């Protein structure tokens, strides 16, 4: 489970390329040898049950992941884009005493109570030779402790079991009809659940080559597509927007693509339509959370509906419920509760938060609002906590954002509520203008009216800004915007 495919491939197809990264190509034989060597080394180095990994997307990360599991330990991926306080919290909360890293990232750990194993200083193993002893792990044992940035406070550790991850990868491969002939292009960090599952575990299981870029750059991504003729690409909307802005990008650059999947945050309809019109490639939106390993639903090349996040993958179960937890009929919007073998075991050391997030019968309360259509496609309409109530009327940020994005001069927008003594809340919009466009507040309000937006949904405040606060994957941090409004 999880580990075995790597060593099956190392034995059966030793010379086949597993990974291409900034340092070159790595065969399955070499990757197996690296993972086996690290597994033995970790077994002798630390008695702690968990090991940290602080690395960019690379062969080194993959070898560290499988080597840690081979040592019988839980992997703790560390987001190197977090602040010092958050990294210190992850190390203390997870109880790790050893971190696999490399310069210059290892410098982030110099003042923390951990042993840093610099992978660049370890001897380079030869080809894979001996089948290592793979620990017998049950489906319920924890494989990965993944920390989410969360919507508030310090990161929470999400306990993902062997069964969680294996069931999610199996179901996603079936749903998307993935095969070993595909070439994966990975730009989403592997410390992110989306990157780890879709860009590491899945290609390793399939024996499909994966190309890693240590950091996302639209130019480097386009060059990698051209050079390697990748067929599978997973990204967040801001990555697709950056690629779309490249003046020299052409439809022929995308002719090798089987699927370009978007997740992490809502995909604006304007971007989806413009990308398809210019390049002839549909952006297929999916849905998932760290707590769900993460994939729950996705549009695929053979089954898709623009505007939705696709159909549930095999084994996933969803309920749309009202505020009292009662199921709502098809077409009605409510909170999305998710069930299935991919649902996390809980939050590490947080029993109260686990009890609040997971029902007694195993459904995870996502906090997302959504609905199903009659054909089983899921639509995300917003976040329950982000719903804005103006004088008793409900407004959903996504509807207002989509309206504003239809303006020819608007590049990006984030809408949220601000407390108001007379109306409860008012709507505030933060907007990034497209290059060479000058926007005015009155112009944008008039546009909203012209689009038929109800008067009370038109933003009371509009801030035209050069950029928005973002997470490591480019997701807009609404919490930071809310804090800005509160000050």
C-alpha positions in Angstrom: 0.0 0.0 0.0 1.5 3.3 -1.2 5.1 2.1 -1.0 5.0 -1.2 -3.0 4.5 0.2 -6.5 7.9 2.1 -6.4 9.8 -1.1 -5.7 7.8 -3.2 -8.2 8.8 -0.7 -10.9 12.4 -0.5 -9.7 12.6 -4.3 -10.2 10.6 -4.7 -13.4 11.4 -1.5 -15.3 14.7 -0.3 -13.7 15.9 1.9 -16.5 12.7 3.7 -17.2 12.6 7.4 -16.3 10.6 8.1 -13.1 11.4 11.8 -12.6 12.9 14.7 -14.4 13.8 17.7 -12.2 16.3 20.6 -12.1 19.1 18.1 -11.6 18.3 15.8 -14.5 16.7 12.4 -15.0 16.2 9.7 -12.3 15.3 6.1 -13.2 13.1 3.8 -11.2 16.2 1.9 -10.2 17.9 5.0 -8.9 14.8 6.3 -7.1 14.3 2.9 -5.5 17.9 2.8 -4.3 17.6 6.4 -2.9 14.4 5.6 -1.0 15.8 2.3 0.3 19.0 3.9 1.5 17.2 6.7 3.2 14.8 4.2 4.9 17.8 2.3 6.4 19.5 5.5 7.4 16.4 6.9 9.1 15.9 3.7 11.0 19.3 4.1 12.5 19.1 7.9 13.0 15.9 8.5 14.9 13.5 6.7 17.1 10.8 9.3 16.7 7.7 8.1 14.9 7.6 11.0 12.5 10.1 12.6 10.1 10.0 16.1 8.6 10.6 16.8 4.9 11.6 20.4 3.9 12.3 20.3 0.2 11.0 21.6 -3.1 9.3 19.4 -5.7 12.1 17.1 -6.8 13.5 13.6 -6.8 14.9 14.3 -3.3 11.4 15.0 -2.0 10.0 11.8 -3.6 12.9 9.7 -2.2 12.5 11.2 1.2 8.7 10.5 1.2 9.1 6.9 0.3 12.2 6.4 2.4 10.4 7.7 5.5 7.5 5.3 4.9 10.0 2.5 4.3 11.5 3.3 7.7 8.0 2.7 9.2 7.6 6.4 10.0 5.0 9.1 9.3 5.9 11.8 6.7 5.5 15.4 7.9 5.9 17.7 4.8 6.9 21.2 5.8 5.8 24.2 3.8 9.0 26.2 3.4 7.0 29.3 2.4 5.5 29.6 5.9 6.9 32.0 8.4 9.4 31.0 11.1 6.7 31.0 13.8 4.5 28.6 11.8 7.4 26.2 11.0 8.5 26.2 14.6 4.9 25.3 15.5 4.8 22.4 13.0 8.0 21.0 14.4 6.9 21.2 18.0 3.3 20.0 17.4 4.3 17.0 15.3 7.1 15.9 17.7 9.7 15.4 15.0 13.4 15.5 15.9 14.7 14.9 12.4 14.2 16.8 9.1 15.3 15.8 5.6 16.4 19.0 3.7 19.0 20.6 1.6 20.7 24.0 1.2 19.5 26.7 1.2 16.2 25.6 2.8 18.0 23.9 5.7 18.9 27.3 7.0 15.3 27.8 8.0 15.8 25.2 10.7 19.2 26.4 12.2 17.6 27.7 15.5 15.2 24.9 16.0 15.6 21.7 18.1 15.9 19.2 15.2 18.6 17.3 13.5 18.8 18.3 9.9 19.9 15.6 7.4 21.4 17.4 4.4 20.6 15.1 1.5 23.4 16.7 -0.6 25.9 15.3 1.9 24.7 11.7 1.8 26.5 9.2 -0.5 24.9 8.7 -3.9 23.4 5.2 -4.1 24.0 3.0 -7.1 21.2 1.2 -8.9 18.4 -0.6 -7.1 19.6 -4.0 -6.1 17.9 -5.5 -3.0 14.1 -5.6 -2.4 13.8 -3.8 0.9 11.6 -5.0 3.7 8.4 -3.0 3.4 6.7 -2.4 6.8 3.4 -4.1 7.2 1.0 -1.2 7.7 -2.8 -1.3 8.2 -5.1 1.0 6.2 -5.8 3.0 9.4 -2.2 3.8 10.3 -1.1 7.3 9.6 1.2 7.8 6.6 1.3 11.6 6.4 0.7 14.3 8.9 0.0 17.3 6.7 -0.4 20.8 8.1 -3.0 23.1 6.6 -2.6 26.8 6.6 -6.2 27.0 7.7 -8.4 30.0 7.8 -7.2 31.3 11.1 -4.5 30.7 13.7 -1.6 28.3 13.5 -1.5 25.4 11.0 -3.5 22.2 12.0 -2.1 18.7 11.4 -4.3 16.6 9.3 -3.8 12.8 9.9 -4.0 11.0 6.6 -3.8 7.2 6.7 -2.4 4.7 4.2 -6.0 3.9 3.4 -7.0 7.5 2.9 -4.3 8.2 0.4 -4.4 4.9 -1.4 -8.2 5.0 -1.9 -8.1 8.6 -3.1 -5.4 7.9 -5.7 -7.1 4.7 -6.9 -10.4 6.5 -7.3 -8.9 9.5 -9.1 -7.0 7.3 -11.5 -10.2 5.5 -12.4 -12.3 8.6 -12.7 -9.8 10.4 -14.9 -8.8 7.3 -16.9 -5.1 7.9 -16.3 -2.6 5.5 -17.8 1.2 5.0 -17.7 1.6 6.7 -21.1 0.9 10.0 -19.6 3.6 12.6 -18.7 2.8 14.6 -15.6 4.1 18.2 -15.2 4.3 19.1 -11.6 4.3 22.8 -10.5 2.1 22.5 -7.4 4.4 22.1 -4.3 4.6 18.5 -3.0 4.0 19.8 0.6 0.5 20.6 -0.6 -2.0 17.7 -0.6 -3.0 18.4 -4.2 0.6 18.2 -5.3 1.5 15.2 -3.2 -1.4 13.0 -4.4 -1.8 14.1 -8.0 1.8 14.8 -8.8 3.7 12.2 -6.8 1.7 9.2 -5.6 -0.4 8.9 -8.8 2.5 9.0 -11.3 4.6 6.6 -9.2 1.7 4.2 -8.9 1.2 4.3 -12.7 4.9 4.2 -13.6 4.3 7.4 -15.6 7.1 10.0 -15.8 6.7 13.2 -13.9 8.6 16.5 -14.6 9.1 18.8 -11.6 9.7 22.5 -11.5 11.0 23.6 -8.1 9.0 26.8 -8.3 6.2 27.9 -10.6 7.1 30.3 -13.3 4.8 30.8 -16.3 7.7 31.0 -18.7 9.4 27.9 -17.3 6.1 26.0 -17.3 5.5 26.8 -20.9 9.0 25.8 -21.9 8.6 22.5 -20.0 5.3 21.8 -21.9 7.1 22.5 -25.2 10.2 20.4 -24.3 8.6 17.4 -22.7 5.2 17.3 -24.4 3.5 16.8 -21.0 0.0 15.5 -21.1 -1.2 16.1 -17.6 -1.0 19.4 -15.8 -2.5 20.4 -12.4 -2.6 24.0 -11.3 -4.5 26.7 -9.4 -6.4 29.4 -11.3 -3.7 32.1 -10.7 -1.1 29.8 -12.5 -3.4 29.5 -15.5 -4.0 33.2 -15.5 -0.2 33.8 -15.5 0.3 31.4 -18.4 -2.6 33.1 -20.3 -0.8 36.4 -20.0 2.3 35.1 -21.9 2.3 36.8 -25.2 4.2 34.1 -27.1 2.0 31.2 -25.9 0.3 29.5 -28.8 -2.3 26.7 -29.3 0.4 24.3 -30.6 2.2 24.5 -27.3 -0.8 22.6 -25.8 -1.3 19.9 -28.4 0.1 17.1 -26.1 -2.3 17.9 -23.3 -4.8 15.2 -22.2 -6.1 17.2 -19.2 -5.4 20.5 -17.5 -7.0 20.4 -14.1 -7.7 23.3 -11.8 -8.2 23.3 -8.1 -7.4 25.1 -4.9 -9.8 28.0 -5.4 -12.7 28.9 -7.7 -11.9 29.0 -11.4 -13.3 32.2 -12.9 -15.6 31.6 -15.8 -13.9 34.4 -17.8 -10.5 32.7 -17.5 -11.9 29.3 -18.3 -13.6 30.6 -21.5 -10.7 32.8 -22.6 -8.2 29.9 -22.1 -10.3 27.6 -24.2 -10.9 30.1 -26.9 -7.2 31.0 -27.2 -5.5 27.7 -26.8 -8.3 25.2 -27.5 -7.8 23.5 -24.1 -10.6 23.2 -21.5 -9.6 23.9 -17.9 -11.2 21.1 -15.9 -12.2 22.1 -12.4 -12.0 19.7 -9.5 -12.6 19.9 -5.8 -10.9 18.6 -2.7 -9.5 19.5 0.7 -6.4 18.4 2.7 -8.9 16.6 5.0 -10.1 14.5 2.1 -6.7 13.4 0.8 -7.6 15.6 -1.2 -9.6 14.8 -4.4 -13.4 14.5 -4.1 -14.7 15.4 -7.5 -13.4 16.4 -10.9 -14.3 17.2 -14.4 -12.6 14.9 -16.9 -11.9 14.9 -20.6 -14.8 12.5 -21.1 -17.3 13.8 -18.5 -17.4 17.5 -17.7 -19.7 20.4 -17.2 -18.2 23.9 -17.2 -19.0 25.9 -14.0 -19.2 22.7 -11.9 -16.4 20.9 -10.1 -17.4 17.7 -11.8 -18.8 14.4 -10.5 -17.7 12.6 -7.3 -14.9 10.1 -7.7 -15.7 6.4 -6.9 -16.2 5.9 -3.2 -16.8 9.5 -2.3 -20.1 10.5 -0.8 -21.5 14.0 -0.4 -24.5 15.4 1.5 -25.9 18.9 1.0 -27.4 20.0 4.3 -29.2 22.9 5.9 -28.1 24.7 9.1 -29.7 21.9 11.2 -27.9 19.1 9.3 -30.9 18.0 7.3 -30.4 16.9 3.7 -31.5 19.3 1.0 -33.0 18.2 -2.4 -31.1 18.4 -5.7 -30.7 22.0 -6.8 -30.8 23.6 -3.4 -27.7 25.2 -1.8 -26.4 24.1 1.5 -23.2 23.1 3.3 -21.3 20.2 1.8 -20.6 17.3 4.1 -18.2 14.6 2.7 -17.8 10.9 3.4 -15.8 8.0 2.1 -12.5 6.1 2.6 -10.5 9.3 1.8 -11.7 11.3 4.8 -9.0 12.1 7.3 -8.6 10.3 10.7 -8.7 13.6 12.5 -6.7 16.7 13.5 -3.4 15.9 15.3 -3.7 16.6 19.1 -7.0 18.4 18.5 -9.8 16.1 19.7 -12.3 18.9 20.2 -11.7 20.4 16.7 -11.9 16.9 15.2 -15.3 16.3 16.9 -16.6 19.6 15.6 -15.4 18.9 12.1 -16.4 15.2 11.7 -19.8 13.8 12.5 -20.2 10.6 14.5 -21.0 8.7 11.2 -17.8 9.9 9.6 -18.9 12.9 7.4 -16.5 15.9 7.2 -18.2 19.3 7.5 -16.3 21.3 4.8 -17.7 24.7 5.5 -18.2 25.0 1.8 -21.6 25.8 0.3 -22.7 24.0 -2.8 -25.4 22.1 -4.7 -25.9 19.2 -7.1 -27.6 19.4 -10.4 -29.9 16.6 -11.7 -27.0 14.9 -13.5 -24.8 14.6 -10.4 -22.4 17.5 -11.1 -21.3 19.4 -8.0 -21.2 23.2 -7.9 -19.4 25.2 -5.2 -21.2 28.5 -4.5 -19.0 29.8 -1.6 -17.8 29.4 1.9 -20.4 29.3 4.8 -18.3 31.6 6.8 -17.8 34.0 3.9 -21.5 34.4 3.2 -22.4 38.0 3.6 -25.7 39.1 5.2 -26.9 42.6 4.3 -30.0 43.7 6.2 -31.1 40.1 6.3 -30.4 39.4 2.6 -27.8 36.8 1.7 -25.0 37.4 -0.8 -22.3 35.0 -1.9 -18.9 36.4 -2.8 -18.4 34.2 -5.8 -21.5 35.5 -7.6 -20.3 39.1 -7.2 -16.7 38.1 -8.2 -17.9 36.5 -11.4 -19.9 39.6 -12.3 -16.9 41.9 -11.8 -14.6 39.5 -13.7 -16.8 39.9 -16.7 -15.6 43.5 -17.0 -12.9 43.8 -19.7 -10.5 45.7 -17.4 -10.7 43.4 -14.3 -7.9 40.8 -13.9 -8.6 39.5 -10.4 -11.1 40.2 -7.7 -11.8 39.2 -4.1 -15.1 40.0 -2.4 -15.8 39.8 1.3 -18.1 41.3 4.0 -17.3 44.1 6.4 -19.2 44.8 9.6 -21.6 47.7 9.4 -23.6 49.1 12.3 -26.8 49.8 10.3 -26.9 46.9 7.8 -25.0 44.2 9.6 -22.5 43.9 6.8 -21.6 45.6 3.6 -19.8 44.2 0.5 -16.2 45.2 -0.1 -14.3 44.3 -3.3 -10.6 44.3 -3.9 -9.7 44.5 -7.6 -6.6 44.1 -9.7 -6.8 45.9 -13.0 -5.5 44.4 -16.2 -2.4 46.0 -17.6 -3.1 49.2 -19.6 -6.6 49.5 -18.1 -7.6 52.3 -15.7 -10.6 51.5 -13.6 -12.8 53.8 -11.5 -15.1 52.9 -8.7 -18.1 54.5 -10.4 -17.4 52.6 -13.6 -17.4 49.3 -11.8 -20.5 50.0 -9.9 -22.3 51.0 -13.1 -21.1 47.8 -14.7 -22.6 45.7 -11.9 -25.9 47.4 -12.3 -25.8 46.8 -16.1 -25.1 43.1 -15.4 -28.3 42.9 -13.4 -26.8 42.5 -10.0 -29.2 43.4 -7.2 -28.6 46.8 -5.7 -27.7 45.4 -2.3 -25.1 43.1 -3.9 -23.2 45.9 -5.5 -20.0 46.6 -3.4 -20.3 49.5 -1.0 -16.5 49.8 -1.1 -14.2 49.0 -4.0 -10.4 49.0 -3.6 -8.3 48.9 -6.7 -5.0 47.3 -5.7 -1.7 46.2 -7.3 -1.9 42.7 -5.8 -3.7 40.5 -3.3 -2.2 38.5 -0.4 -1.7 34.9 -1.4 -0.9 31.5 0.0 2.2 29.5 -1.4 0.0 28.0 -4.1 -1.3 31.4 -5.2 -4.7 31.2 -3.4 -6.0 34.5 -2.2 -5.8 34.9 1.5 -9.2 36.3 2.5 -8.2 36.3 6.1 -5.5 38.8 5.5 -8.0 41.0 3.6 -10.5 40.7 6.4 -7.8 41.8 8.9 -7.0 44.7 6.7 -10.7 45.8 6.8 -10.9 45.3 10.6 -7.9 47.7 11.2 
